[in-house]
Amino acid sequence: MSSNHGGQPPHKQAPSRPVKILPADDFQYDADIHEPWKAYDVRNQLPPGWQGWVDKKNGWITYVNRAEGKAQHLHPSGRFYNEGLPLPWQRAVSLTHRVYYQNHETKEVKFDMPSGAKYVWGFGYVPINWADRRDANHDRYCVG
């Protein structure tokens, strides 16, 4: 289902409010729940003092600033460039938790993923020609 809605997203994007976390000395990293997040696009590099953690169960990224004692789901820059989606598309989530895609040049908004990319669990968005690559053990790998 594709729609333009006059360039408006289907629903306003929920503002991210920082939530209180444990002090840095008490923060316990649980390898069964979290894995470190790494930016592959230089525009997504975190400012000094910030770390990213991926929840292995649901894929959400939590950005943590231990010095300031806060965590949030919104990238500290206020904007996140979806790695692997064709430019200028960006993924967004509505207040009802529905994923949609918006093109910042044409102002088009649609619910279907833009052509040229595929979402691969554990890797995120990747160019379509990388999505099904496998190594000698038949494990998926997504590198160019």
N, C-alpha and C positions, 0 to 999 in steps of 0.2 A: 504494500500500500504506500503510495507516494503522495505527498501533498506539499503545497507551497505555503498556505496560510498567510499570504502576504508578507513572507519573510519572517514571520514570527514563529518561535518554537511552539510545538503543540501545547506545552505547559511551561510556565516559568520554571527556570532551574532553581532548585532549592539553594538558598545561601548556606555556605558551610560555616558552622559555628565551632570555634575551638572547644574541645572538651578537656577536662582536667585529667592528667595522667599522673602516675607515680613519679616522685622525684627521681632524678637520673640514677642515684645510688641504689634505689629500690627497684628500678625497672628490670624485669626478668624477661629475657628473650627466650621464647619457647620454640625450639626448632620443629616441633610437631605442628605448630600453628602458623608460624611466620617464617618468611624468608626475606633476605634483603632485596630491596628494589634498586635497580640500576637504570639510569636514563640512557637510552641508545641515541636519542636525538639531542644534540647539544642545547637546543632551546629548552629542554626539560631539566637541565642540570639544576640541582638544588642549591639554594644560597647557603653560605657558611652556617654551620650549627644545625642544619636540618638533615634528617635521615628519612628514608622511605622503607616501609615494611609492607609486604604483600601477605594478606590472609590467604593461606593455601586452600581454605574451604570455599570461599566465595570470590576470590580474586580481587577484592577491594584493596586499594593502596591507602595506607595511613601514613601521613607525613608527620614526623615527630621532631619537635625542637625541645630537647631535654633541658637546655639552659633556661628557656622560658616556661618550661613545665606545661606544654600544651601539645595536643595532637589534633589533626584535622584531616578530612578526606579531600579537601580542595588543595591543589598544588599551591605552595606558598607564593608563587608569582601571580596567582589568580587566574592563570590560563594554562591549559595543558595541551600540547600538540600530540595528537594520537599517532604514535609511531606505527608506520606501515599503512595507514590510510592514505589514499591519494590526496595530495594537496589540492585545494584548500579545505577539504572536508574535516570536520571534527565531530567526535562522538559526544553526546550529551545524554543526561538522564532526566526525565520529567519528574514532577512531584509525585506522580503515581508509579514511579520506578520503571517507566517504559523507556527503553533505549531509542534514541532517534539520532539522525545525522544532519548536520547543517553545513552549508557551503557559505563561507564568509565572503566570497566574492560575488556570487549570484543571489545570495540570501535565500536560496532554496532550502527547504526542510523536508526530510523524508524519513520514513521508518525502515525502508530497505537499505541494507549496506551498499555504499557506492561500489560500482563495478571496479575491478582491479585489485581488490583486497579480500582477504578471508580472515575470520577470527579463528585462531588455533589456541585451544586451552593450554595454558602454561607458557605460551609465547606472546599472546596478544595478537594484534593485527599484523599481518604479513602480506607482502605482494602475492597475488594469486599463484604465480609460477614458483614460489618457494613453499607454499602451504603443505604439499604432500611429499616433500623430500624425505627420504629415509636413509639411514646409514647401513653398514653391512649387517648389523644386528636387527635391522628392520625397526629401529627406534626413530621416531620423528626428529628431524633437525631442521631448523629454519635459518639458514645463512645463505647469502647470495653467492 
